[in-house]
Amino acid sequence: MSSDRRISIALLLLRLSVFLVMLMWTLDKFVNPSHAAAIFKNFYFIGGLSNVPIYIIGAIQLVIILGFVAGFQKRWTYLLVLFFGVAE
């Protein structure tokens, strides 16, 4: 197997693994919004979030990570996923 092929496979596996981690964080916002609200309150000092803003944040995050795994607009989705990883 050529080194170009191995690098392509490694990058694909890396993208899929990052997607799976981000997907779990995103699904947590839908399954347990009170947990996400507590995280925003404790770590980002944004208190008083109800379920609706958490669902909106989760929906936006889901669209971005789906674009990331599909390779859509790589410049922006990769940057936003990096930001999510640092912020989460």
Residue, then its C-alpha position, 0 to 999 in steps of 0.5 A: m500500500s502506498s504512503d498516500r493511500r495510508i495517509s488518506i485512510a488515517l485521515l478518514l479514520l481521524r475525521l470519523s473518530v472526531f465526528l463520533v466524539m462530537l456527535m456524543w456531545t451534540l446528542d447529549k444536548f438533546v437527550n439531557p438538556s439540563h446537563a448541557a445547561a449546567i455545563f454552560k453555567n459552570f464553565y462559561f458563566i452563562g446561566g438561566l438557559s432553558n431547553v429551547p436555546i440548548y436545542i438550538i445550539g445542538a441543532i446548529q452543532l449537529v449541522i456543522i459536524l455533519g458538514f465536517v464528516a461529509g467534507f463540506q466547506k472544509r475551511w469553515t467546518y474544520l475551524l468550527v469543530l476545532f473551536f467546539g473541541v476547545a470550548e467543550 
